[in-house]
Amino acid sequence: MKQLATLSNVRAAQGFCDYLNSINIHCELKPVSSEQVALFVIDTQFDNAYKELELFLADPNQAKYYEASWQVGSTNNGLSYMGNSLNLLPRFFKLSLLIQGVSILSILVYGAFILGGFEWLFPYLQFSPVKIYSWFTPTIMHFSAMHLIFNLMWWMYLGDKITEQLGKRFLVLVFIVTALASNWLQFSLENANFGGLSGVVYGLLGFCWLYGHIAGNTKLAINPSIVGFMLVWLVLGFADVLFINMANWAHLGGLVSGALLGVFVANSHKKSKVN
C-alpha cells in the first residue's frame, strides 16, 4: 500500500478514511505518534484517493465524513481519541447554548439518578398535563448510560447542523415543536413513565431529512442509510423485539412533527426566494 497523507486530527482522519472505504477506495490508518496518523491506500487507487484528499482538506467538516463513520466506521483500529487532538471541550463550548444546556442537564439528572435521587427527582420531572414545565423535562431524563450517550451524540450532531445552516432560532423552534409533540403523544397513548431525548432526536432527524431534500441543502441532508437505520430501529421498537423498553410513540411523534416542520420551513424558504 502507498501512503496518502499524514494528518494530525485523528477523528477527522478516521472520518475521511471511513468515507474512502464507503466509496470503495480501500484505506487504512496507522498511528505515527500520539497526535498523528498516516493514511494508506492501494497503489492502483492512489490517484482517486488523492483527488478526494484535496476535497477533504478544502472542507474537512463536511457531514459526509462524519456520516461515513456510522456506515462503515470501526472502533477496532488501535487508535486513541483521547488527548488534545479531539479538542472536545473547545468544540463543546462552540455549540449553541441550547445544545450545551440540554446536554449538561441530561448528564446532571442521570448522575443524580444513579446516586440515589431517582425516587424524589423523577416525580418532579415526570410529564404531567397540569405542569407546563413538565411538557419538556422528560427530554433530560435518561435511565442508562447507553441511552444517554446515544441521544447526546445525535443531539449535538444534528443540532449543530441545524444551527450552522439555519441559525440558533430554528434549533429552538425544532426543539420546542418536537419535544411537545413527542412527549404529549407518548403520554396520551401510553403513560407518563418515560423519559429521554430520543423523541427530539427523531424530530431533528426528520427535520434535516426533509428540509435538506426539499431545499436541496446537501449540508443539512441526512444520508439515506442513516435514515433507514433509524426507521428500522423505530419499527423494531413497535414490534417489541428489542431488549429494552422504548418510548415508541415519542419517537414517532418526534419524527412526524420534525418532518412536517421541515417540509413547512423548506417550502417557506423556497417561496421567499422566488418572491
ABEGO torsion letter per residue (X at the ends): XBBABBBABAAAAAAAAAAAAAAGBBBBBBBABAABBBBBBBAAAAAAAAAAAAAAAABAABAAAAAAAAAABBABAGBBABEAAAGAAAAAAABBAAAAAAAAAAAAAAAAAAAGAAAAAAAAABBBAABAAAAAAAAABBABAAAAAAAAAAAAAAAAAAAAAAEAAAAAAAAAAAAAAAAAAAAAABBABBBEAAAAAAAAAAAAAAAAAAAGBAAABBBAAAAAAAAAAAAAAAAGABABBBBAAAAAAAAAAAAAAAAAAAAAAAAAAAX
